[in-house]
């Protein structure tokens, strides 16, 4: 995963009150397979920042690969 990629949770993180499907932005690669993700509301105000295993995230795409390349 890359810094600033937009991701969605594929699993709940109950201790952070985060549910599957919530959208965040990768801030930093902390270790192999673990990234720090910021979750913010529609106004850009962060409500959670936490370490998340990459296998609990899905990268979101806003355009087809052919256009993005």
Residue, then its C-alpha position, 0 to 999 in steps of 0.5 A: x500500500x502507498x501513502x495517500x491511497x484511499x482505502x476502506x476497512x474490510x473488517x470492523x475495529x470495535x475498539x476504535x468504533x470503526x466498522x467495515x466499509x469506513x473510508x480512510x487515507x493511508x498516512x504512513x507505512x509502519x511495518x511490513x503489512x501494517x499502515x497508519x490510516x486516518x479516518x475523517x468525516x465529509x468535512x475532512x475532520x479526523x475522527x480516528x487514526x490507527x494502525x491497520x493491517x493491510x489485509x484488513x483494507x481494500x484500496x478504492x479506485x476512482x477511475x478505470x485502470x486504463x485511464x489511471x495509467 
